[in-house]
Amino acid sequence: MHKDRIKGSAKQVAGTIKETAGKLTGDAKLKAEGKAQKLEGKIQNALGGLKDTAKK
């Protein structure tokens, strides 16, 4: 497993936490930051998957 997949998954989890906290507190900025971080994590995870596939 490529390190980008691990880092991407961690960003997704952190983004989900931020987004949920933003929803609970009514903080639109925090919610948007969480969504952006989740998206960044998904992209990084996908790139790691491509790198794994390329190595095979």
NORSULKA-V964640 format. One record per pair of residues at least 6 apart in sequence whose C-alpha atoms are under 6 Angstrom apart, sorted by the first residue. I is the first residue (numbers start at 0). J is the second residue. D is the distance in Angstrom with one decimal. If there is no record, write none. Layout:
# NORSULKA-V964640
I;J;D + I;J;D
This chain:
# NORSULKA-V964640
1;47;5.4 + 3;43;5.8 + 3;44;5.9 + 3;47;4.7 + 4;44;4.1 + 4;47;4.7 + 7;40;4.0 + 7;43;4.8 + 7;44;4.5 + 8;40;5.9 + 10;40;4.7 + 11;37;4.2 + 11;40;4.8 + 14;33;4.0 + 14;36;4.8 + 14;37;4.6 + 15;33;6.0 + 17;33;4.6 + 18;30;4.1 + 18;33;4.2 + 21;29;4.8 + 21;30;4.3
